[in-house]
Amino acid sequence: MALALTVVDAFTDRPFTGNPAAVAVVDEFPGKQRMQAVALEMNLSESAFVAPRADGDFDLRWFTPAAEVDLCGHATLASAHVLGGSATFHTRSGILNCEQGPNGLLEMNFPADPPAPAQVPSSLAGIDLSWYGAGRFDILVQLGSAEAVRAFQPDLATLSALGSRGVVITASGDRSGVDCVSRVFAPNVGIAEDPVTGSAHCMLAVFWGDILGKDELVGEQASARGGTVHMRRRGDRVVLGGKAVTVSEVRLFV
């Protein structure tokens, strides 16, 4: 039976930038192997599967080309965009509410992810870092400048050996209106560099919010495609905001 998917560029208002995600709205979830095979075929950092519930909400699952993951921001944003902007998703990370926000933003209410400091592993001894720690999913590394983040050349084998889902490198912003810049590498789930990572900003919002004394921040993910994530701290939650653009529709016949 054919499977229809919508490809959406998330955390951007321009096609071919931000982070692309494939979204399949299905009556019920296919088998896990089938969903993983579709994600590998699409070969995007994330493919999302959305199934309606009897109560009017939706179940949502996320797959990279290599693994199912517990939380994904950009594919949640893409899914809400496909559904018209407002939706409540039931996921492996709890209930995630999405709604239309100001200035054309879609806003997602996610769990905050406070990072805790940790000892720097010897494998990173050659990196000039200012802070090292980890949140629920990812390791966080603060570098000395945005320029250092932009110029960073990852050794993916070294980053993979750290054992986390991903490694987030970050520094303070270097232009007006941007509080922090970041890049995200996730070789352990089949993603060399993720273009824009919503879930990482659940950690960045706490980290930079504490440093800057701010509850509302803007993050730039400085990948080749680039993207912008708006963050608003609300206790143990973080509201992530971004825009999204539909770029294609795909039908798989096998």
Number of C-alpha atoms within 10 A of each C-alpha: 6 8 13 15 23 20 23 28 27 34 34 23 18 15 15 15 20 30 27 29 29 29 27 24 20 14 10 12 17 12 9 12 9 11 23 20 16 22 25 19 12 19 17 19 29 28 33 26 24 23 18 16 13 6 6 9 15 19 17 24 23 27 27 25 21 18 16 18 16 14 22 22 26 32 31 30 30 31 31 25 23 20 13 11 19 19 20 18 25 18 15 14 13 12 17 18 18 24 19 18 15 9 8 13 21 24 25 27 21 26 21 23 23 18 20 13 14 12 8 13 9 7 11 13 9 7 10 12 18 12 16 19 16 20 18 15 18 23 26 26 22 21 21 14 17 21 14 16 23 18 9 13 8 11 10 16 10 12 20 18 11 16 14 18 19 25 25 23 25 30 23 22 18 14 11 6 11 16 21 23 25 27 24 24 25 21 22 20 19 18 21 17 20 25 24 32 27 29 22 26 28 28 25 27 31 26 18 20 19 12 10 12 10 14 16 15 21 19 24 25 27 21 20 14 15 18 24 23 26 24 25 21 21 14 10 12 16 26 22 28 26 26 26 28 21 19 13 11 12 14 11 12 8 7
